Amino acid sequence: MTLEEVHGQEPIPETSDSSTSSAASGSRMQSAGKALHELLVSAQRRGCLTAGVYESAKLMNVDPDTVAFCLLAADEEDEGDIALQIHFTLIQAFCCENDIDIVRVNDVQKLASIVGASEEDGEPRDLHCILITNPNEDAWKDPALEKLNLFCEESRNINDWVPNITLPE
């Protein structure tokens, strides 16, 4: 039994025209980056954003049903941080187990420019993991969240379980 059969998904056949495929992939990626930017701004304005590996893990442990989306962020220098990579692996496993869509971003600086690099009290913010929460199931239907959910579903169909997204300039 394949993973697609387990999850009831059909794999997308590979196309022979790679230029069409890469152009479509590029515009799909740009659209996802724009949607992620919109979602982060909207979630922060609504108070539905949790930042930090520890804070995110604590929230997922206490109330995973309120988590609508997960973002993992790491720069090149973070790739060698074994402890952070272990945290990422555990968070990814938890998200997969609880049907929470998850993406990666490779630019913490751009992320900081969107959500702010420090807390209100001036402490630097841990932006390696950001959760978008939705306390009431029907309270908040964000078009950007819906676009990202679709992007993640399409990515899973081509066996990209934690897709990378590039944030717009």
Phi, psi and chi 1 to 4 in degrees:
 res  aa     phi    psi   chi1   chi2   chi3   chi4
   1 MET       -  131.3 -179.9  175.5  -84.3      -
   2 THR   -88.6  165.7   66.3      -      -      -
   3 LEU   -62.3  -36.5 -166.8   54.4      -      -
   4 GLU   -62.5  -38.9  -71.1   83.0   10.3      -
   5 GLU   -67.3  -36.9  -69.4  169.6  -24.5      -
   6 VAL   -62.5  -43.0  169.9      -      -      -
   7 HIS   -93.8    4.0  -70.0  -76.2      -      -
   8 GLY    68.8   30.8      -      -      -      -
   9 GLN  -115.4  146.9  -60.6  171.0  -20.6      -
  10 GLU   -97.1  132.2  -67.5  -65.5  -41.5      -
  11 PRO   -68.0  145.2   21.2  -27.3      -      -
  12 ILE   -83.5  127.6  -65.0  174.9      -      -
  13 PRO   -66.4  145.0   18.8  -24.6      -      -
  14 GLU   -73.7  140.5  -57.3 -123.5   -6.1      -
  15 THR   -92.6  152.4   59.8      -      -      -
  16 SER   -83.2  -21.4   59.2      -      -      -
  17 ASP   -91.8   96.1 -174.1    3.1      -      -
  18 SER   -71.0  -26.1   61.9      -      -      -
  19 SER   -68.6  -40.5   63.5      -      -      -
  20 THR   -66.0  -41.6  -54.2      -      -      -
  21 SER   -63.9  -44.3  173.2      -      -      -
  22 SER   -71.8  -33.3   63.6      -      -      -
  23 ALA   -66.5  -43.4      -      -      -      -
  24 ALA   -64.8  -39.8      -      -      -      -
  25 SER   -64.2  -40.0  175.8      -      -      -
  26 GLY   -64.4  -44.6      -      -      -      -
  27 SER   -69.5  -34.2   68.0      -      -      -
  28 ARG   -63.9  -40.7 -174.2  173.5  154.8  -97.9
  29 MET   -67.7  -42.5 -172.2   67.1   67.6      -
  30 GLN   -62.3  -42.9  -76.3  179.7  -29.9      -
  31 SER   -62.0  -41.6  175.2      -      -      -
  32 ALA   -66.2  -39.6      -      -      -      -
  33 GLY   -62.8  -42.8      -      -      -      -
  34 LYS   -65.0  -43.4 -174.0  174.9  179.7 -130.0
  35 ALA   -63.3  -40.2      -      -      -      -
  36 LEU   -63.7  -42.2 -178.9   57.7      -      -
  37 HIS   -58.7  -48.6 -175.9  -83.7      -      -
  38 GLU   -61.0  -42.6  -68.0  168.4    6.6      -
  39 LEU   -63.8  -43.8  177.9   63.6      -      -
  40 LEU   -62.3  -43.9  -70.0  167.5      -      -
  41 VAL   -63.5  -46.6  169.6      -      -      -
  42 SER   -64.2  -45.0  176.0      -      -      -
  43 ALA   -65.1  -39.0      -      -      -      -
  44 GLN   -66.3  -40.9 -174.1  161.5   22.7      -
  45 ARG   -62.8  -36.1 -170.3  174.1   43.2 -119.6
  46 ARG   -85.8   -6.4  -67.5  179.0 -179.2  -87.7
  47 GLY    76.1   27.5      -      -      -      -
  48 CYS  -109.6   30.3  -63.1      -      -      -
  49 LEU  -122.5  127.8 -171.3  140.0      -      -
  50 THR  -116.8  123.5  -60.1      -      -      -
  51 ALA  -113.5  141.4      -      -      -      -
  52 GLY   116.1  138.6      -      -      -      -
  53 VAL   -61.8  -49.0  171.8      -      -      -
  54 TYR   -65.7  -46.7  175.7   73.6      -      -
  55 GLU   -62.5  -39.1  -67.5   81.1    0.1      -
  56 SER   -66.9  -44.9  -63.2      -      -      -
  57 ALA   -61.7  -40.2      -      -      -      -
  58 LYS   -63.2  -45.9 -167.4  165.3   62.3  172.3
  59 LEU   -63.9  -43.3  175.4   65.8      -      -
  60 MET   -65.0  -31.7  -73.6 -169.0  -71.9      -
  61 ASN   -71.8  -41.1 -172.0   40.9      -      -
  62 VAL   -78.0  -46.2  171.6      -      -      -
  63 ASP  -147.1   74.3 -163.4    2.4      -      -
  64 PRO   -65.8  -21.2   23.4  -31.6      -      -
  65 ASP   -69.1  -18.2  -66.3  -25.3      -      -
  66 THR   -86.4  -10.4   63.3      -      -      -
  67 VAL   -82.9  122.1  179.1      -      -      -
  68 ALA  -100.7  -25.1      -      -      -      -
  69 PHE  -162.7  147.4 -164.1   78.8      -      -
  70 CYS  -128.4  137.9  179.8      -      -      -
  71 LEU  -126.2  125.4  165.5   71.0      -      -
  72 LEU  -108.5  134.0  -61.1  176.8      -      -
  73 ALA  -130.3  135.4      -      -      -      -
  74 ALA  -152.6  138.8      -      -      -      -
  75 ASP   -88.3  176.1  -73.5  -33.3      -      -
  76 GLU   -56.8  -42.0 -105.8 -177.1   58.5      -
  77 GLU   -68.0  -21.3   62.5  -92.9    7.3      -
  78 ASP   -77.1  -19.1  -65.3  -35.2      -      -
  79 GLU   -61.8  -26.7  -65.4  -57.7  -38.4      -
  80 GLY   -88.8   -2.1      -      -      -      -
  81 ASP   -82.4   99.2 -175.2  -17.9      -      -
  82 ILE   -60.9  -42.4  -57.9  -60.6      -      -
  83 ALA   -61.4  -43.5      -      -      -      -
  84 LEU   -64.3  -40.8 -177.3   61.9      -      -
  85 GLN   -65.1  -35.9  -63.5  -51.6  -43.7      -
  86 ILE   -65.2  -43.6  -69.1  169.9      -      -
  87 HIS   -58.9  -45.6  -74.5  -62.7      -      -
  88 PHE   -59.3  -43.3  -80.2    3.8      -      -
  89 THR   -61.8  -43.5  -59.0      -      -      -
  90 LEU   -66.8  -40.8  -66.2  170.9      -      -
  91 ILE   -65.3  -43.3  -69.9  168.3      -      -
  92 GLN   -60.0  -44.1  -71.7  173.5   33.1      -
  93 ALA   -61.8  -43.7      -      -      -      -
  94 PHE   -62.8  -43.4 -170.2   88.6      -      -
  95 CYS   -63.5  -43.3  -72.0      -      -      -
  96 CYS   -62.6  -41.8  -72.1      -      -      -
  97 GLU   -65.4  -30.4 -174.9  176.9  -52.6      -
  98 ASN  -106.4   16.0  -71.2  -79.7      -      -
  99 ASP    54.2   45.1  -64.3  -37.7      -      -
 100 ILE  -104.9  123.6  -61.1  167.2      -      -
 101 ASP   -67.2  143.6  -73.3  -34.6      -      -
 102 ILE  -142.0  138.4 -178.1  169.9      -      -
 103 VAL  -134.2  165.7  -62.9      -      -      -
 104 ARG  -119.0  147.6  -74.5 -171.0   78.8  136.5
 105 VAL  -128.4  137.2  170.3      -      -      -
 106 ASN  -103.9   21.9  -67.9  -31.4      -      -
 107 ASP  -140.7   90.5 -165.7  -24.4      -      -
 108 VAL   -65.8  -31.7  177.4      -      -      -
 109 GLN   -64.1  -44.6  -64.8  -60.4  -24.4      -
 110 LYS   -63.0  -40.6  -86.8 -171.5 -161.0  173.1
 111 LEU   -61.2  -42.9 -166.8   55.5      -      -
 112 ALA   -63.3  -35.0      -      -      -      -
 113 SER   -69.5  -24.1   70.7      -      -      -
 114 ILE   -85.1  -49.6  -63.6  168.6      -      -
 115 VAL  -100.9   -7.6  -61.0      -      -      -
 116 GLY    96.9  135.1      -      -      -      -
 117 ALA   -84.5  -13.4      -      -      -      -
 118 SER  -137.4  157.2   59.4      -      -      -
 119 GLU   -72.2  172.2  -61.3  -73.4  -15.4      -
 120 GLU   -60.6  -31.0  -68.3  173.4    5.9      -
 121 ASP   -84.5    5.4   62.1    1.2      -      -
 122 GLY    93.0   -9.1      -      -      -      -
 123 GLU   -67.5  141.8  -74.3  -68.0  -45.2      -
 124 PRO   -63.8  143.6    5.4   -6.4      -      -
 125 ARG   -94.5  136.6 -150.3  172.1 -166.6 -177.6
 126 ASP   -83.1  109.8  173.8   11.6      -      -
 127 LEU  -104.8   15.9  -62.1  176.1      -      -
 128 HIS   -70.5  -25.2  -70.4  107.6      -      -
 129 CYS  -140.0  128.9 -178.0      -      -      -
 130 ILE  -129.1  129.6  -65.9  178.5      -      -
 131 LEU  -109.4  139.0  -62.3 -179.5      -      -
 132 ILE  -102.3  121.4  -53.0  -60.3      -      -
 133 THR  -105.1  158.2   56.2      -      -      -
 134 ASN  -140.9   86.7 -167.3    3.7      -      -
 135 PRO   -57.9  -37.1   -2.2    3.8      -      -
 136 ASN  -114.7  126.6  -57.8  -35.5      -      -
 137 GLU   -47.8  -47.5  -75.2  -64.2  -41.9      -
 138 ASP  -100.5    4.0  -62.0  -37.3      -      -
 139 ALA   -72.1  -29.2      -      -      -      -
 140 TRP  -141.7  108.4 -177.2   43.3      -      -
 141 LYS  -111.6  102.2  -63.7  -68.9 -176.5 -159.6
 142 ASP   -98.9  125.9 -170.4  -63.7      -      -
 143 PRO   -60.2  -34.2   -7.4   10.3      -      -
 144 ALA   -66.1  -39.3      -      -      -      -
 145 LEU   -64.6  -41.1  178.4   59.9      -      -
 146 GLU   -63.4  -40.4  -68.9  175.0   13.9      -
 147 LYS   -62.1  -42.9  -76.6 -179.8 -168.3  172.6
 148 LEU   -68.6  -37.0  -74.5  165.9      -      -
 149 ASN   -61.2  -42.7  -69.6  144.7      -      -
 150 LEU   -65.3  -42.7 -179.9   61.0      -      -
 151 PHE   -58.5  -44.7  173.6   80.3      -      -
 152 CYS   -65.4  -40.4  -72.3      -      -      -
 153 GLU   -63.4  -44.1 -177.5  179.0  -23.7      -
 154 GLU   -63.3  -38.9  -70.3  171.0   -7.6      -
 155 SER   -64.7  -41.8  -65.0      -      -      -
 156 ARG   -62.8  -33.6  -76.4 -170.0  -59.7  -86.7
 157 ASN   -64.2  -22.6  -75.1  -20.8      -      -
 158 ILE  -109.7   25.5   55.1  172.7      -      -
 159 ASN    61.3   33.0  -68.7  -36.2      -      -
 160 ASP  -109.7   91.6 -173.5    3.0      -      -
 161 TRP   -76.3  -29.1  -64.3   94.7      -      -
 162 VAL  -132.4   83.4 -176.7      -      -      -
 163 PRO   -68.9  148.3   23.5  -30.5      -      -
 164 ASN   -87.0  138.2  -85.1  -45.8      -      -
 165 ILE  -122.7  137.8  -68.0 -178.2      -      -
 166 THR   -99.3  123.4  -57.1      -      -      -
 167 LEU   -73.4  145.0  -70.0  166.9      -      -
 168 PRO   -68.2  157.4   21.6  -27.4      -      -
 169 GLU   -66.7      -  -64.6  -62.1  -36.7      -
